[in-house]
Amino acid sequence: MEEQIVLLTIVGMTLVTYIPRFVPVLALASRTLPEPLIRWLSYVPTAVLSAMLVPSLLLKDTSFDFSVENYFLWAAIPAFILAWRTKSFFGTVALGMGLVAAGRYFLG
């Protein structure tokens, strides 16, 4: 019985994640979207990433944290600038990780 529940859970989770992705692809496969909609949709990944990232950078225990100990925030600023200027994913991640590691090593 336990194996059946696990299998049904996996199948259910697969359907729940697959259907919302498949239906728009199926509905829009043979259509051309208007240019304003394509431009608007290009901002969605940035908006979603920002919505996930900003709270983790700015908040600590439900209050804003702009202290020197907030290494993630201070490392994110030059990483954002590098990402904006170079569009390099690897360079941005490497810079951010290096700055956090340096901050932890030298500042505490």
RORO-251043 format. One line per 3 residues: number of its first residue (from 1); their letters; for each residue x, y, z of N, C-alpha, C. Coordinates in pm, 1 decimal, decimal comma. Example, Ala and Ser with C-alpha at 12.3 -4.5 7.8 and 13.67 -1.06 7.14 Angstrom:
2
1 = AS = 1319,0/-569,0/780,0/1230,0/-450,0/780,0/1320,0/-330,0/780,0 | 1285,0/-225,0/708,0/1367,0/-106,0/714,0/1290,0/3,0/787,0 .
END
This chain:
108
1 = MEE = 82,3/-120,6/0,0/0,0/0,0/0,0/85,8/125,8/0,0 | 194,7/122,9/75,9/284,1/238,6/83,8/343,7/273,8/-52,1 | 382,8/171,2/-128,5/440,5/195,9/-260,0/338,5/256,2/-355,2 .
4 = QIV = 211,8/214,5/-342,6/106,9/270,2/-427,0/87,1/418,0/-399,9 | 89,4/456,7/-273,7/71,1/597,5/-237,2/186,6/681,2/-292,3 | 307,4/629,5/-279,9/423,5/701,8/-332,3/412,8/714,5/-483,6 .
7 = LLT = 377,3/607,7/-552,3/363,4/611,1/-697,4/253,6/707,8/-740,2 | 137,7/700,8/-675,1/28,5/792,4/-708,9/66,1/937,5/-679,9 | 140,9/960,7/-575,3/186,5/1096,3/-543,7/280,0/1147,8/-652,2 .
10 = IVG = 371,8/1063,8/-696,9/464,7/1104,6/-803,6/389,3/1131,8/-933,2 | 295,4/1044,7/-968,5/216,7/1063,9/-1090,4/133,0/1191,8/-1079,9 | 71,3/1213,9/-965,3/-8,8/1334,9/-945,1/75,0/1461,2/-953,4 .
13 = MTL = 191,7/1458,6/-891,2/279,2/1575,4/-896,5/329,9/1600,1/-1038,5 | 353,7/1493,2/-1111,6/396,4/1507,3/-1250,3/288,2/1574,8/-1333,5 | 164,7/1531,0/-1316,8/53,8/1590,9/-1392,6/32,4/1736,7/-1353,9 .
16 = VTY = 40,7/1765,1/-1226,2/17,5/1901,7/-1179,0/123,8/1997,5/-1232,6 | 246,0/1951,7/-1250,0/349,9/2040,3/-1303,2/356,8/2037,2/-1455,3 | 321,1/1926,5/-1517,1/333,2/1913,9/-1662,1/218,6/1983,4/-1735,5 .
19 = IPR = 97,2/1967,5/-1688,4/-19,5/2023,1/-1758,1/-12,4/2175,5/-1771,7 | 16,4/2251,4/-1663,8/24,2/2397,4/-1682,0/136,0/2442,0/-1776,9 | 235,1/2360,2/-1797,4/340,9/2395,8/-1892,3/304,8/2354,6/-2034,7 .
22 = FVP = 234,4/2245,2/-2048,4/203,5/2190,6/-2179,9/88,6/2264,5/-2247,8 | -12,4/2303,5/-2172,3/-131,3/2366,6/-2232,0/-96,3/2496,0/-2305,8 | -19,0/2589,0/-2247,2/15,4/2709,9/-2325,6/98,8/2678,8/-2449,8 .
25 = VLA = 188,2/2582,5/-2441,1/267,9/2546,1/-2558,5/176,9/2490,6/-2666,5 | 83,5/2407,2/-2629,4/-9,7/2349,6/-2725,5/-99,0/2457,8/-2785,8 | -147,6/2549,5/-2703,0/-239,5/2652,7/-2751,3/-169,2/2757,0/-2837,8 .
28 = LAS = -41,0/2783,2/-2812,7/27,4/2891,1/-2883,6/127,2/2842,7/-2988,5 | 133,7/2713,3/-3011,9/235,4/2658,1/-3101,7/223,6/2710,7/-3244,4 | 104,6/2730,0/-3292,6/88,4/2770,6/-3432,5/51,3/2918,0/-3445,9 .
31 = RTL = 65,7/2994,8/-3340,5/28,4/3136,2/-3344,0/149,9/3225,2/-3326,5 | 139,0/3344,6/-3379,1/240,7/3446,9/-3357,4/183,2/3548,2/-3259,8 | 255,0/3572,8/-3153,2/207,6/3667,1/-3052,5/236,9/3810,2/-3096,3 .
34 = PEP = 152,6/3903,5/-3055,0/178,4/4044,6/-3087,6/308,2/4092,9/-3021,5 | 376,2/4184,2/-3087,0/504,8/4235,5/-3038,8/495,7/4295,5/-2897,6 | 392,0/4374,1/-2863,4/385,6/4426,7/-2726,0/376,2/4315,5/-2620,1 .
37 = LIR = 306,5/4207,4/-2651,3/295,9/4095,9/-2557,8/430,0/4024,8/-2542,6 | 501,9/4006,2/-2652,5/634,0/3943,6/-2646,4/728,5/4029,3/-2562,7 | 724,0/4161,1/-2583,8/809,1/4251,2/-2505,5/772,2/4245,4/-2357,3 .
40 = WLS = 641,2/4244,1/-2327,6/595,9/4236,7/-2188,8/638,8/4104,5/-2124,6 | 626,7/3994,5/-2197,3/666,1/3864,4/-2144,4/816,6/3854,2/-2120,1 | 896,0/3934,3/-2189,2/1040,6/3929,7/-2168,8/1080,2/3979,7/-2030,6 .
43 = YVP = 993,1/4055,1/-1963,6/1022,5/4105,4/-1829,7/984,2/4007,2/-1718,8 | 910,5/3904,4/-1751,2/863,0/3810,9/-1649,0/977,2/3741,4/-1575,2 | 1078,8/3685,4/-1642,7/1186,9/3619,9/-1566,7/1257,9/3714,3/-1470,1 .
46 = TAV = 1282,5/3837,6/-1512,9/1348,4/3934,9/-1425,3/1260,3/3967,9/-1305,6 | 1132,3/3983,7/-1327,7/1041,4/4016,0/-1218,2/1031,5/3901,5/-1118,1 | 1024,3/3779,1/-1167,3/1014,2/3663,6/-1077,7/1143,2/3646,6/-998,0 .
49 = LSA = 1257,8/3658,1/-1064,4/1385,1/3646,6/-994,5/1399,7/3756,5/-889,7 | 1361,8/3877,5/-923,1/1368,9/3987,5/-826,7/1277,3/3963,6/-707,8 | 1158,0/3914,1/-733,7/1064,4/3888,0/-624,7/1115,8/3781,0/-530,1 .
52 = MLV = 1193,7/3686,5/-580,6/1249,9/3582,9/-493,9/1377,8/3630,0/-425,0 | 1454,9/3713,6/-492,1/1586,6/3750,4/-442,1/1585,5/3866,9/-343,9 | 1508,9/3970,3/-370,0/1512,7/4091,6/-287,6/1479,9/4065,6/-141,0 .
55 = PSL = 1376,4/3989,5/-107,5/1351,6/3965,4/35,1/1467,0/3893,6/105,3 | 1532,0/3801,5/36,8/1642,1/3730,5/101,8/1765,1/3818,9/117,3 | 1778,1/3921,6/35,2/1890,7/4013,3/48,4/1866,5/4122,2/152,5 .
58 = LLK = 1743,7/4168,0/163,6/1715,8/4284,3/247,5/1659,3/4252,5/385,0 | 1594,1/4138,2/400,3/1524,7/4110,0/525,4/1597,3/4005,6/608,5 | 1597,3/4029,1/738,8/1647,7/3930,6/834,3/1553,2/3933,7/953,6 .
61 = DTS = 1489,6/3822,7/979,9/1392,2/3814,4/1089,2/1284,6/3921,7/1076,8 | 1226,3/3935,2/960,3/1115,5/4025,8/927,0/1148,3/4174,1/943,3 | 1275,1/4212,2/947,6/1312,1/4353,6/949,9/1426,3/4375,7/851,5 .
64 = FDF = 1436,3/4497,7/803,8/1541,0/4530,1/708,3/1677,8/4519,2/773,7 | 1774,3/4466,7/699,0/1909,5/4449,4/751,1/2009,2/4510,6/653,6 | 2054,9/4632,2/687,1/2154,5/4700,7/606,1/2289,0/4705,2/678,6 .
67 = SVE = 2308,7/4612,0/770,7/2430,7/4612,8/850,7/2548,8/4559,9/770,5 | 2668,8/4579,0/825,0/2790,7/4530,8/760,9/2792,3/4379,0/757,0 | 2723,7/4313,4/850,5/2722,0/4167,1/856,2/2635,4/4103,1/748,6 .
70 = NYF = 2558,2/4181,9/677,3/2475,0/4128,6/569,3/2561,0/4115,0/443,4 | 2646,8/4013,0/442,6/2741,3/3992,9/332,2/2671,3/3972,3/198,7 | 2557,3/3908,0/202,0/2485,5/3879,9/77,7/2441,8/4008,5/8,3 .
73 = LWA = 2393,7/4104,5/84,9/2350,9/4231,5/26,8/2469,5/4306,1/-33,3 | 2576,7/4318,3/40,9/2692,3/4395,0/-6,9/2763,8/4323,9/-121,2 | 2759,0/4193,5/-125,7/2816,9/4120,6/-239,5/2726,3/4130,2/-362,2 .
76 = AIP = 2596,4/4144,5/-340,0/2502,1/4149,8/-451,5/2516,2/4278,9/-531,8 | 2553,6/4387,5/-467,5/2560,8/4516,2/-538,0/2664,0/4512,2/-651,3 | 2791,8/4476,6/-624,1/2884,8/4467,7/-737,4/2850,1/4353,9/-833,8 .
79 = AFI = 2789,0/4246,9/-783,2/2749,2/4137,1/-872,5/2640,1/4183,5/-968,7 | 2544,9/4262,9/-920,3/2441,1/4317,2/-1008,3/2502,2/4408,0/-1114,7 | 2597,5/4490,6/-1073,7/2662,0/4580,5/-1169,3/2736,6/4500,4/-1275,9 .
82 = LAW = 2809,4/4397,6/-1233,0/2880,1/4313,2/-1329,1/2782,7/4243,6/-1423,9 | 2673,3/4191,7/-1370,4/2574,2/4123,7/-1454,1/2513,5/4219,9/-1555,3 | 2485,0/4339,8/-1512,0/2425,0/4439,2/-1599,8/2520,7/4480,0/-1711,5 .
85 = RTK = 2648,7/4496,6/-1676,6/2746,4/4543,3/-1774,3/2792,7/4432,9/-1869,5 | 2814,3/4311,0/-1818,3/2875,1/4206,5/-1900,3/2778,0/4099,2/-1947,2 | 2664,7/4085,5/-1881,7/2567,1/3979,0/-1910,8/2628,7/3840,4/-1893,2 .
88 = SFF = 2729,2/3830,1/-1806,6/2799,4/3704,5/-1784,1/2744,7/3635,9/-1659,3 | 2676,6/3524,3/-1678,5/2620,9/3450,7/-1566,2/2731,7/3394,4/-1477,2 | 2829,6/3328,6/-1539,0/2937,5/3267,6/-1462,0/3018,0/3373,1/-1386,7 .
91 = GTV = 3050,6/3482,0/-1453,0/3125,7/3588,2/-1387,8/3050,4/3648,5/-1270,6 | 2920,2/3666,4/-1285,0/2838,8/3722,5/-1178,5/2834,3/3629,6/-1058,1 | 2811,2/3501,1/-1083,0/2806,6/3403,5/-973,6/2942,5/3393,4/-905,7 .
94 = ALG = 3048,8/3389,1/-984,5/3183,4/3378,9/-926,7/3216,7/3502,0/-842,9 | 3183,9/3620,7/-892,6/3210,2/3742,8/-816,0/3129,8/3744,0/-686,2 | 3001,8/3712,5/-693,7/2918,7/3712,0/-573,2/2967,2/3612,3/-470,0 .
97 = MGL = 2998,7/3491,6/-513,4/3048,1/3390,4/-419,4/3182,7/3431,9/-360,7 | 3269,3/3487,9/-443,6/3399,4/3531,5/-395,7/3387,8/3644,5/-294,7 | 3298,4/3738,1/-318,4/3281,2/3849,2/-225,0/3220,5/3803,8/-92,8 .
100 = VAA = 3125,2/3711,3/-96,9/3067,9/3658,9/27,1/3174,9/3583,3/105,1 | 3252,0/3502,0/35,4/3359,1/3426,7/102,5/3463,0/3520,9/161,9 | 3501,0/3624,0/89,9/3598,1/3721,8/140,4/3542,1/3796,8/260,8 .
103 = GRY = 3414,8/3834,3/252,8/3352,8/3903,8/366,0/3349,6/3818,6/490,2 | 3314,8/3694,4/473,5/3313,4/3603,0/590,3/3453,3/3577,8/645,1 | 3549,7/3570,5/556,4/3687,9/3541,2/600,3/3750,6/3661,8/670,1 .
106 = FLG = 3738,8/3779,1/608,6/3806,2/3896,6/661,2/3726,1/3973,9/766,7 | 3592,9/3968,8/756,9/3510,5/4048,3/848,8/3445,2/3966,9/959,2 | 3453,2/3840,2/951,2/3394,6/3769,3/1061,6/3351,1/3633,0/1032,2 .
END
